[in-house]
């Protein structure tokens, strides 16, 4: 049941964060709001990252979040992983 709660929390934060910024971007495109659209699209794309950080923080605290993001920047991972990640962007 704990995993189901974590998944639900992740999806709620991920989709809520992204869609909130993308809704603002849509309102900008329809000329309801006068703001630059590109930053809204860019910030909205970080929804999965914010959802993962918030869920990890809720489940394991700050130490777990640091470990979670530390794995992404592990220099002993090998150059092949970095090259593949770079070319997939």
Steps between C-alpha positions, in 0.01 A plus 500: 500500500794733564623463141154582366496818711845595371395448140184703549695780668759502221238513225302773676804722549647423158184565303383786721830688473539448126138568411484814713787658308375368168155641574660840552688451170172420327340811648797702372456352153134606501602855603323483839829563684790715390812302597774325302386150403833319471591514872161351591552209262854448626411507870200273441726236352662456844181347642640145515814621676300697757265205551790259553673736745183565699404133518851397600507775762168382640608138513856527624591854593778727380768232526309278257451791255874572502569132432238493225653792313854389584449189288428715197834680531719203586829547308581127534200418283709489183529724198269285289202588722577872478543484122175313448317745728651796317405376154148406610437863593 
